[in-house]
Amino acid sequence: MGRRQRLHLTDVFSEIAAELIILAPDHSELAAEYLEGWWLNRISQHLMGLEDKGIPVQHVILKAHEIGKSLSEGALPIDDPNELKVKKYSDDDESRLFVRQMRAIQLTDGMVRNATSDFYRAYAQRSRWSRENLILEDELSGYDSKLEDSWRRRFESELLMENAASSMEKVMLGRRVFLWATQESTPLRNVVEKWITAGSYHGLADQKKVRWHPEFGDPVEPSQEQEDE
């Protein structure tokens, strides 16, 4: 009996994957991984006392169907952003270009921390799609090109309509472009989450492919101290 139980526990993942074939014929093992991750997260919440109620079997079934639907042909599965194990903001991030860009338009510390979270979560999600062969690199680069084109049109229209002469006017122009970009939901197949779009924009800002402050990237870049004067 003990040996049979040990074999059952060892093979439980394969058994779950086999059950999920009907929901995700081409990605049953991946569906099992997502379901396992969701289950372990729920268990950890119970162990930490964050949830008092049990986990009804109906919830497991509904989650399995949700995962199966997300793995249907052409669809991309999306993780709960709060469950992605990503690096949190630290002082080391202040040297990164995308953070320096935000400092140039004098965003609050809270906004910088939230944006940093979007940056790392979007990177983690995109990396997972690539690692699991759910998306090709040229599709991701095409998505980034679409974002860059949208930014350029918005940025140039702001420059045209707003004669930003003073330091503060330039900061305000950059803030408007930043807020527009980070509140967009540019679709990537079925994915429309704002944190994917915002995080991808921060990735472009980190490569200097987009900018918020109109003078960022010039030989003498605006600094927080200069703008405060």
GURO-366798 format. One line per field, with one value per atom (N, C-alpha, C, O): residue in one letter; atom name; x, y, z. Coordinates in steps of 0.2 Angstrom, whole numbers. Atoms other than C-alpha are relative to their C-alpha. Example, Ala and Ser with C-alpha at 12.3 -4.5 7.8 and 13.67 -1.06 7.14 Angstrom:
! residues 2
code (A:A:A:A:S:S:S:S)
site (N:CA:C:O:N:CA:C:O)
east (4:62:4:9:-4:68:-4:-1)
north (-6:-22:6:5:-6:-5:5:11)
up (0:39:0:3:-1:36:3:4)
! end
This chain:
! residues 229
code (M:M:M:M:G:G:G:G:R:R:R:R:R:R:R:R:Q:Q:Q:Q:R:R:R:R:L:L:L:L:H:H:H:H:L:L:L:L:T:T:T:T:D:D:D:D:V:V:V:V:F:F:F:F:S:S:S:S:E:E:E:E:I:I:I:I:A:A:A:A:A:A:A:A:E:E:E:E:L:L:L:L:I:I:I:I:I:I:I:I:L:L:L:L:A:A:A:A:P:P:P:P:D:D:D:D:H:H:H:H:S:S:S:S:E:E:E:E:L:L:L:L:A:A:A:A:A:A:A:A:E:E:E:E:Y:Y:Y:Y:L:L:L:L:E:E:E:E:G:G:G:G:W:W:W:W:W:W:W:W:L:L:L:L:N:N:N:N:R:R:R:R:I:I:I:I:S:S:S:S:Q:Q:Q:Q:H:H:H:H:L:L:L:L:M:M:M:M:G:G:G:G:L:L:L:L:E:E:E:E:D:D:D:D:K:K:K:K:G:G:G:G:I:I:I:I:P:P:P:P:V:V:V:V:Q:Q:Q:Q:H:H:H:H:V:V:V:V:I:I:I:I:L:L:L:L:K:K:K:K:A:A:A:A:H:H:H:H:E:E:E:E:I:I:I:I:G:G:G:G:K:K:K:K:S:S:S:S:L:L:L:L:S:S:S:S:E:E:E:E:G:G:G:G:A:A:A:A:L:L:L:L:P:P:P:P:I:I:I:I:D:D:D:D:D:D:D:D:P:P:P:P:N:N:N:N:E:E:E:E:L:L:L:L:K:K:K:K:V:V:V:V:K:K:K:K:K:K:K:K:Y:Y:Y:Y:S:S:S:S:D:D:D:D:D:D:D:D:D:D:D:D:E:E:E:E:S:S:S:S:R:R:R:R:L:L:L:L:F:F:F:F:V:V:V:V:R:R:R:R:Q:Q:Q:Q:M:M:M:M:R:R:R:R:A:A:A:A:I:I:I:I:Q:Q:Q:Q:L:L:L:L:T:T:T:T:D:D:D:D:G:G:G:G:M:M:M:M:V:V:V:V:R:R:R:R:N:N:N:N:A:A:A:A:T:T:T:T:S:S:S:S:D:D:D:D:F:F:F:F:Y:Y:Y:Y:R:R:R:R:A:A:A:A:Y:Y:Y:Y:A:A:A:A:Q:Q:Q:Q:R:R:R:R:S:S:S:S:R:R:R:R:W:W:W:W:S:S:S:S:R:R:R:R:E:E:E:E:N:N:N:N:L:L:L:L:I:I:I:I:L:L:L:L:E:E:E:E:D:D:D:D:E:E:E:E:L:L:L:L:S:S:S:S:G:G:G:G:Y:Y:Y:Y:D:D:D:D:S:S:S:S:K:K:K:K:L:L:L:L:E:E:E:E:D:D:D:D:S:S:S:S:W:W:W:W:R:R:R:R:R:R:R:R:R:R:R:R:F:F:F:F:E:E:E:E:S:S:S:S:E:E:E:E:L:L:L:L:L:L:L:L:M:M:M:M:E:E:E:E:N:N:N:N:A:A:A:A:A:A:A:A:S:S:S:S:S:S:S:S:M:M:M:M:E:E:E:E:K:K:K:K:V:V:V:V:M:M:M:M:L:L:L:L:G:G:G:G:R:R:R:R:R:R:R:R:V:V:V:V:F:F:F:F:L:L:L:L:W:W:W:W:A:A:A:A:T:T:T:T:Q:Q:Q:Q:E:E:E:E:S:S:S:S:T:T:T:T:P:P:P:P:L:L:L:L:R:R:R:R:N:N:N:N:V:V:V:V:V:V:V:V:E:E:E:E:K:K:K:K:W:W:W:W:I:I:I:I:T:T:T:T:A:A:A:A:G:G:G:G:S:S:S:S:Y:Y:Y:Y:H:H:H:H:G:G:G:G:L:L:L:L:A:A:A:A:D:D:D:D:Q:Q:Q:Q:K:K:K:K:K:K:K:K:V:V:V:V:R:R:R:R:W:W:W:W:H:H:H:H:P:P:P:P:E:E:E:E:F:F:F:F:G:G:G:G:D:D:D:D:P:P:P:P:V:V:V:V:E:E:E:E:P:P:P:P:S:S:S:S:Q:Q:Q:Q:E:E:E:E:Q:Q:Q:Q:E:E:E:E:D:D:D:D:E:E:E:E)
site (N:CA:C:O:N:CA:C:O:N:CA:C:O:N:CA:C:O:N:CA:C:O:N:CA:C:O:N:CA:C:O:N:CA:C:O:N:CA:C:O:N:CA:C:O:N:CA:C:O:N:CA:C:O:N:CA:C:O:N:CA:C:O:N:CA:C:O:N:CA:C:O:N:CA:C:O:N:CA:C:O:N:CA:C:O:N:CA:C:O:N:CA:C:O:N:CA:C:O:N:CA:C:O:N:CA:C:O:N:CA:C:O:N:CA:C:O:N:CA:C:O:N:CA:C:O:N:CA:C:O:N:CA:C:O:N:CA:C:O:N:CA:C:O:N:CA:C:O:N:CA:C:O:N:CA:C:O:N:CA:C:O:N:CA:C:O:N:CA:C:O:N:CA:C:O:N:CA:C:O:N:CA:C:O:N:CA:C:O:N:CA:C:O:N:CA:C:O:N:CA:C:O:N:CA:C:O:N:CA:C:O:N:CA:C:O:N:CA:C:O:N:CA:C:O:N:CA:C:O:N:CA:C:O:N:CA:C:O:N:CA:C:O:N:CA:C:O:N:CA:C:O:N:CA:C:O:N:CA:C:O:N:CA:C:O:N:CA:C:O:N:CA:C:O:N:CA:C:O:N:CA:C:O:N:CA:C:O:N:CA:C:O:N:CA:C:O:N:CA:C:O:N:CA:C:O:N:CA:C:O:N:CA:C:O:N:CA:C:O:N:CA:C:O:N:CA:C:O:N:CA:C:O:N:CA:C:O:N:CA:C:O:N:CA:C:O:N:CA:C:O:N:CA:C:O:N:CA:C:O:N:CA:C:O:N:CA:C:O:N:CA:C:O:N:CA:C:O:N:CA:C:O:N:CA:C:O:N:CA:C:O:N:CA:C:O:N:CA:C:O:N:CA:C:O:N:CA:C:O:N:CA:C:O:N:CA:C:O:N:CA:C:O:N:CA:C:O:N:CA:C:O:N:CA:C:O:N:CA:C:O:N:CA:C:O:N:CA:C:O:N:CA:C:O:N:CA:C:O:N:CA:C:O:N:CA:C:O:N:CA:C:O:N:CA:C:O:N:CA:C:O:N:CA:C:O:N:CA:C:O:N:CA:C:O:N:CA:C:O:N:CA:C:O:N:CA:C:O:N:CA:C:O:N:CA:C:O:N:CA:C:O:N:CA:C:O:N:CA:C:O:N:CA:C:O:N:CA:C:O:N:CA:C:O:N:CA:C:O:N:CA:C:O:N:CA:C:O:N:CA:C:O:N:CA:C:O:N:CA:C:O:N:CA:C:O:N:CA:C:O:N:CA:C:O:N:CA:C:O:N:CA:C:O:N:CA:C:O:N:CA:C:O:N:CA:C:O:N:CA:C:O:N:CA:C:O:N:CA:C:O:N:CA:C:O:N:CA:C:O:N:CA:C:O:N:CA:C:O:N:CA:C:O:N:CA:C:O:N:CA:C:O:N:CA:C:O:N:CA:C:O:N:CA:C:O:N:CA:C:O:N:CA:C:O:N:CA:C:O:N:CA:C:O:N:CA:C:O:N:CA:C:O:N:CA:C:O:N:CA:C:O:N:CA:C:O:N:CA:C:O:N:CA:C:O:N:CA:C:O:N:CA:C:O:N:CA:C:O:N:CA:C:O:N:CA:C:O:N:CA:C:O:N:CA:C:O:N:CA:C:O:N:CA:C:O:N:CA:C:O:N:CA:C:O:N:CA:C:O:N:CA:C:O:N:CA:C:O:N:CA:C:O:N:CA:C:O:N:CA:C:O:N:CA:C:O:N:CA:C:O:N:CA:C:O:N:CA:C:O:N:CA:C:O:N:CA:C:O:N:CA:C:O:N:CA:C:O:N:CA:C:O:N:CA:C:O:N:CA:C:O:N:CA:C:O:N:CA:C:O:N:CA:C:O:N:CA:C:O:N:CA:C:O:N:CA:C:O:N:CA:C:O:N:CA:C:O:N:CA:C:O:N:CA:C:O:N:CA:C:O:N:CA:C:O:N:CA:C:O:N:CA:C:O:N:CA:C:O:N:CA:C:O:N:CA:C:O:N:CA:C:O:N:CA:C:O:N:CA:C:O:N:CA:C:O:N:CA:C:O:N:CA:C:O:N:CA:C:O:N:CA:C:O:N:CA:C:O:N:CA:C:O:N:CA:C:O:N:CA:C:O:N:CA:C:O:N:CA:C:O:N:CA:C:O:N:CA:C:O:N:CA:C:O:N:CA:C:O:N:CA:C:O:N:CA:C:O:N:CA:C:O:N:CA:C:O:N:CA:C:O:N:CA:C:O:N:CA:C:O)
east (4:0:4:3:-4:14:3:4:-3:23:-4:-2:4:8:-2:-3:2:4:6:5:-6:22:0:2:1:20:-5:-4:5:4:2:0:-2:11:6:6:-5:26:-3:-1:3:15:-6:-10:6:1:0:-5:-1:8:-2:-6:2:6:-7:-10:7:-11:-4:-9:4:-17:1:-4:-1:-9:-5:-8:5:-19:-7:-11:7:-35:-1:-7:1:-32:0:0:0:-30:-6:-5:6:-48:-1:-4:0:-46:5:4:-6:-29:3:9:-2:-26:8:12:-7:-9:5:11:-4:-3:-2:-3:2:-9:5:3:-5:7:1:2:0:8:-6:-5:6:-10:1:-1:-1:-5:5:4:-4:9:-3:-2:3:-2:-5:-6:4:-15:3:1:-4:-2:2:2:-2:5:-6:-5:6:-13:-1:-3:2:-16:5:3:-5:1:-1:0:1:-3:-6:-5:6:-20:2:0:-2:-12:4:3:-4:1:-4:-2:4:-12:-4:-5:3:-21:5:3:-5:-5:2:4:-2:-1:-6:-6:6:-19:-3:-7:3:-24:-7:-11:7:-39:-2:2:3:-50:-5:-5:4:-62:4:10:-3:-58:0:-2:0:-55:-5:-3:5:-71:3:6:-2:-68:-3:0:3:-79:5:5:-5:-66:6:8:-5:-53:-2:2:3:-64:0:2:0:-67:6:7:-7:-49:3:6:-2:-45:-3:1:3:-57:2:3:-2:-51:7:9:-7:-33:0:3:1:-39:-2:1:2:-47:6:6:-5:-32:6:10:-4:-22:-3:0:4:-34:5:9:-4:-27:1:-5:-1:-19:0:1:1:-22:7:10:-6:-8:-3:-7:2:-10:3:8:-3:-8:0:-5:-1:-2:-3:-4:2:-9:6:11:-7:4:2:8:-2:4:3:6:-3:9:7:11:-6:24:6:6:-5:40:5:10:-4:49:4:2:-4:62:-4:-7:4:55:5:11:-4:61:5:4:-6:78:3:2:-4:90:4:6:-4:100:-4:-1:4:86:0:-1:0:89:5:5:-4:103:-2:1:3:92:-3:-5:3:87:-7:-9:7:69:-2:-7:2:69:3:0:-3:81:-5:-6:5:68:-6:-9:6:54:2:-2:-3:65:0:-1:0:67:-6:-6:6:49:-3:-9:2:48:-6:-11:6:36:1:7:0:32:4:4:-4:42:-5:-3:5:26:-1:-2:1:23:6:6:-7:42:0:1:0:40:-6:-4:6:23:3:2:-2:31:6:6:-5:46:-3:0:3:35:-3:-2:3:26:6:5:-6:43:2:3:-3:49:-6:-4:5:32:-1:-2:1:30:6:5:-6:48:-1:1:1:44:-5:-4:5:28:2:1:-2:35:6:6:-5:50:-3:0:3:39:-4:-3:3:29:5:4:-5:45:3:4:-3:52:-4:-2:4:37:-2:-7:1:37:-7:-10:7:20:0:-5:0:26:7:12:-6:40:3:-1:-3:53:-2:-3:2:48:-7:-8:7:30:1:-3:-1:36:4:2:-4:48:-5:-5:5:33:-5:-7:4:23:3:0:-4:37:0:0:-1:38:-7:-7:6:19:-1:-3:0:21:4:2:-5:36:-4:-3:3:26:-6:-7:5:11:3:0:-4:23:2:1:-3:31:-6:-5:6:14:-2:-4:2:9:5:3:-5:25:1:2:-1:27:-6:-6:6:9:0:-2:0:12:5:4:-5:28:-3:-1:3:18:-5:-5:6:3:2:-1:-2:13:7:12:-6:26:4:4:-3:36:7:12:-6:49:3:10:-3:52:1:-2:-2:59:-7:-7:6:42:-5:-8:5:32:3:-1:-3:44:-1:-3:2:41:-7:-9:7:23:-2:-6:0:24:1:-2:-2:33:-4:-5:5:21:-6:-9:6:6:2:-3:-1:15:1:-1:-1:20:-7:-8:7:2:-4:-7:4:-5:3:-1:-3:7:-1:-3:0:6:-8:-9:7:-13:-4:-10:3:-15:0:3:0:-20:0:-5:-2:-12:-1:4:1:-18:6:9:-5:-5:-4:-5:4:-16:-6:-10:5:-29:1:-3:-2:-19:-1:1:1:-25:1:-1:-2:-18:4:9:-4:-12:7:12:-7:3:5:11:-4:9:2:8:-2:8:5:10:-4:15:7:12:-6:29:4:11:-4:34:2:7:-2:34:6:11:-5:46:6:12:-6:57:3:9:-3:58:3:8:-3:62:7:11:-6:76:5:11:-4:83:1:4:0:81:-4:-3:4:68:-6:-9:5:55:3:7:-2:57:-6:-11:5:46:1:-2:-2:55:3:7:-2:58:8:10:-8:77:4:10:-4:81:4:1:-4:95:4:9:-4:102:7:8:-7:121:-1:3:1:115:-7:-12:6:101:-3:1:3:88:1:0:-1:91:-5:-8:5:79:2:-2:-2:90:-1:-3:0:90:-8:-9:7:71:-3:-8:3:68:2:-1:-2:77:-5:-4)
north (-6:0:6:11:-6:12:1:7:-1:9:2:6:-2:11:7:11:-7:28:4:9:-4:33:1:6:-1:29:4:8:-5:38:7:11:-7:54:2:7:-1:52:2:6:-1:51:4:5:-4:63:6:7:-6:77:-3:0:3:65:-2:-1:2:59:7:7:-7:78:2:4:-2:81:-4:-2:5:66:2:2:-2:72:7:8:-7:90:-1:5:1:83:2:6:-2:86:7:10:-7:104:4:9:-3:108:-6:-8:6:94:1:-4:-1:102:3:3:-3:109:-3:1:3:97:0:2:-1:97:7:8:-8:116:2:5:-1:116:-2:1:3:105:4:5:-4:116:6:8:-6:131:-1:2:2:122:-2:0:1:116:6:7:-6:133:4:7:-3:140:-4:0:4:126:1:2:-1:128:7:8:-7:147:0:3:1:143:-3:-1:3:131:4:4:-4:143:6:8:-5:156:-3:1:3:144:-1:0:2:139:7:7:-7:158:3:8:-3:161:5:9:-5:172:-2:2:3:161:-5:-9:5:152:-5:-11:5:143:-5:-4:5:127:2:7:-1:125:-5:-11:5:117:-3:1:3:105:4:3:-4:116:5:7:-6:130:-3:0:4:117:-1:0:2:112:7:7:-6:130:3:6:-3:135:-4:-2:4:120:2:2:-3:126:6:8:-6:143:0:3:1:137:-3:-1:3:126:5:5:-5:141:4:6:-5:152:-4:0:4:138:-3:-7:2:136:3:7:-2:138:8:11:-7:155:5:11:-4:161:-1:-6:0:166:-1:3:0:161:6:8:-6:175:-2:-4:1:173:6:11:-5:182:4:1:-4:197:-1:0:0:195:-7:-7:6:177:-1:-6:1:180:2:7:-1:178:5:3:-5:194:4:5:-5:206:6:9:-6:220:6:5:-6:238:1:-1:-1:242:6:9:-6:257:-2:3:2:247:2:3:-2:251:7:9:-7:269:2:7:-1:267:-2:-1:2:259:6:10:-6:270:1:7:-1:267:4:8:-4:273:7:12:-7:288:4:10:-3:292:3:8:-2:293:5:10:-5:303:7:12:-6:316:4:10:-4:320:0:1:-1:320:-4:-1:4:305:-1:-1:1:301:-7:-11:7:286:-5:-11:6:276:-2:-8:1:278:-4:-8:3:273:-7:-12:7:257:-4:-9:4:252:-1:-6:1:255:-5:-9:5:245:-7:-12:6:231:-2:-8:1:232:-3:-7:2:231:-7:-11:7:215:-5:-11:4:207:-2:-7:1:210:-4:-8:3:204:-8:-12:7:188:-4:-10:3:184:-1:-6:1:187:-5:-9:6:176:-7:-11:7:162:-2:-8:2:163:-3:-8:2:162:-7:-11:6:148:-6:-11:5:138:-1:-5:0:141:1:-2:-2:149:6:8:-6:164:1:-1:-1:168:7:12:-6:181:6:12:-6:191:2:8:-2:192:5:10:-4:200:7:12:-6:212:4:10:-3:216:4:9:-3:220:7:12:-6:232:5:11:-5:240:4:10:-3:243:6:11:-4:251:6:12:-6:262:4:11:-4:268:4:10:-4:273:5:11:-5:282:6:11:-5:291:5:11:-4:297:5:11:-4:303:5:11:-5:311:6:11:-6:321:4:10:-4:327:4:10:-4:333:6:11:-5:342:5:11:-5:350:5:11:-4:356:4:8:-4:361:3:-1:-4:374:0:5:0:368:3:1:-4:381:-1:-2:0:381:-8:-12:7:366:-4:-9:3:363:-2:-7:2:363:-6:-10:6:350:-6:-12:6:339:-2:-7:1:341:-4:-8:3:336:-7:-12:7:320:-4:-9:4:316:-2:-7:1:317:-6:-11:6:305:-6:-12:5:294:-3:-9:2:293:-3:-8:4:289:-7:-11:7:275:-5:-11:5:267:-2:-6:2:267:-3:-4:4:259:-7:-10:8:241:-2:-4:2:237:-8:-11:7:219:-4:-1:5:205:-7:-10:6:191:2:7:-1:189:4:5:-3:198:7:11:-7:215:3:9:-3:218:6:6:-6:235:-1:3:1:229:-3:-2:2:220:6:6:-5:235:5:7:-5:247:-3:1:3:235:-1:0:0:233:7:8:-7:252:2:5:-2:253:-4:-2:4:239:4:5:-4:251:6:8:-6:266:-2:2:3:255:-1:-1:1:253:7:7:-7:272:0:4:-1:268:4:6:-5:279:4:2:-5:294:4:5:-4:304:8:12:-7:320:2:-2:-2:329:0:0:0:331:-5:-5:6:314:-3:-4:3:307:5:3:-5:324:0:-3:0:327:2:-1:-2:336:-2:2:3:326:4:6:-3:334:-5:-11:3:329:2:7:-1:328:7:11:-6:342:6:12:-5:353:2:8:-2:352:3:7:-3:356:7:11:-7:372:5:11)
up (0:0:0:-4:-1:5:-7:-9:6:-11:-6:-10:5:-22:1:-4:-1:-13:-3:-6:2:-17:-7:-10:7:-35:-2:-7:2:-36:1:-3:-1:-29:-5:-7:5:-41:-6:-10:6:-55:-1:-6:0:-50:-5:-8:5:-62:-7:-11:6:-77:0:-5:0:-71:-1:-5:1:-70:-8:-11:8:-88:-4:-9:4:-94:0:-5:-1:-87:-4:-6:3:-95:-8:-11:7:-113:-3:-9:4:-117:0:-4:-1:-111:-4:-7:4:-119:-4:-2:4:-132:-2:-1:2:-138:6:5:-5:-121:7:12:-6:-108:6:12:-5:-98:2:8:-2:-98:4:9:-4:-92:7:12:-7:-78:4:10:-4:-73:2:8:-2:-73:6:11:-5:-63:7:12:-6:-51:4:10:-3:-48:3:9:-3:-45:7:12:-6:-32:5:11:-5:-23:3:9:-2:-22:5:10:-5:-14:6:12:-6:-2:4:11:-4:3:4:10:-3:7:6:11:-6:18:6:12:-5:27:4:10:-3:30:4:7:-4:37:-4:-1:4:22:-2:-4:2:18:5:7:-5:30:-3:-1:3:18:-4:-5:3:10:-8:-10:7:-9:-3:-4:3:-17:-6:-10:7:-31:-6:-11:6:-42:-2:-8:1:-40:-4:-9:4:-47:-7:-11:7:-61:-4:-10:4:-66:-2:-7:2:-65:-6:-10:5:-76:-7:-12:6:-89:-2:-8:2:-88:-3:-8:3:-91:-7:-11:6:-105:-5:-11:4:-113:-2:-8:2:-112:-4:-7:4:-120:-7:-10:6:-135:-6:-5:5:-152:-1:-2:1:-155:6:6:-6:-137:4:4:-5:-124:7:9:-7:-106:4:2:-4:-94:8:10:-7:-76:4:2:-5:-61:1:4:-1:-60:7:8:-7:-41:2:7:-1:-43:-3:-2:3:-54:5:8:-5:-44:-3:-7:4:-50:5:11:-4:-43:2:-2:-3:-32:-1:-2:1:-34:6:12:-5:-25:-3:-8:2:-26:-6:-9:6:-39:-6:-11:6:-51:-2:-8:1:-50:-6:-9:6:-63:-6:-12:7:-76:-4:-1:5:-91:1:2:0:-89:7:7:-6:-71:0:2:1:-75:-4:-3:4:-88:4:3:-4:-75:5:6:-5:-63:-4:-1:4:-77:-1:-2:0:-77:7:8:-7:-58:2:5:-2:-55:7:10:-7:-37:1:-4:-1:-29:-1:-3:0:-28:-8:-9:7:-47:-3:-7:2:-50:2:-2:-3:-39:-4:-6:4:-48:-7:-10:7:-65:0:-5:0:-60:1:-2:-1:-55:-7:-9:7:-72:-5:-8:5:-81:2:-3:-1:-72:-1:-3:2:-73:-7:-9:7:-91:-3:-7:2:-94:2:-2:-2:-84:-4:-6:4:-93:-7:-10:6:-110:-1:-6:0:-106:1:-2:-1:-100:-7:-9:7:-117:-5:-8:4:-126:2:-3:-3:-115:-2:-3:1:-118:-7:-9:8:-137:-2:-6:1:-136:-5:-8:4:-146:-3:1:3:-158:2:3:-2:-155:-5:-3:5:-171:1:0:-2:-164:5:5:-5:-149:-2:0:2:-158:-4:-5:4:-170:5:3:-5:-154:2:3:-2:-148:-5:-4:5:-165:0:-2:0:-164:5:4:-6:-147:-2:0:1:-153:-5:-5:5:-168:3:2:-3:-157:4:5:-4:-145:-4:-3:4:-159:-3:-3:2:-166:6:5:-5:-149:3:4:-2:-144:-5:-2:5:-160:0:-1:0:-159:6:6:-6:-141:-1:1:1:-147:-5:-4:4:-161:3:2:-3:-150:6:8:-6:-135:-1:-2:0:-136:7:10:-7:-121:0:-3:0:-118:7:8:-6:-99:2:-1:-2:-89:2:1:-3:-80:-6:-6:6:-97:-3:-6:3:-104:5:2:-5:-88:-1:-1:1:-90:-7:-7:6:-108:0:-2:-1:-103:4:3:-4:-90:-4:-3:4:-102:-5:-5:4:-114:4:2:-4:-100:2:2:-2:-93:-5:-4:6:-110:-1:-2:1:-113:5:3:-6:-96:1:6:-1:-97:-6:-6:6:-114:1:6:0:-117:-7:-11:7:-134:0:3:0:-138:-3:-7:2:-140:0:4:1:-147:4:3:-4:-134:7:11:-6:-120:-1:-5:0:-116:7:8:-7:-98:-1:-5:0:-95:2:-1:-2:-86:-5:-5:5:-101:-5:-7:4:-112:4:1:-4:-98:1:0:-1:-94:-7:-6:7:-113:-2:-4:1:-114:4:1:-4:-100:-2:-2:3:-108:-6:-7:6:-124:3:0:-3:-112:2:2:-3:-105:-6:-5:6:-123:-3:-9:2:-126:-7:-11:6:-140:0:-5:-2:-132:5:9:-5:-121:2:-2:-3:-110:0:-3:0:-107:-7:-10:7:-124:-1:-6:1:-120:3:3:-3:-112:-6:-12:5:-122:-4:-8:2:-127:3:9:-3:-124:8:12:-7:-108:2:1:-2:-100:5:10:-6:-88:6:5:-7:-70:4:4:-5:-55:3:4:-4:-47:-5:-2:5:-63:0:0:1:-65:7:6:-6:-46:1:5:-1:-48:-3:-3)
! end
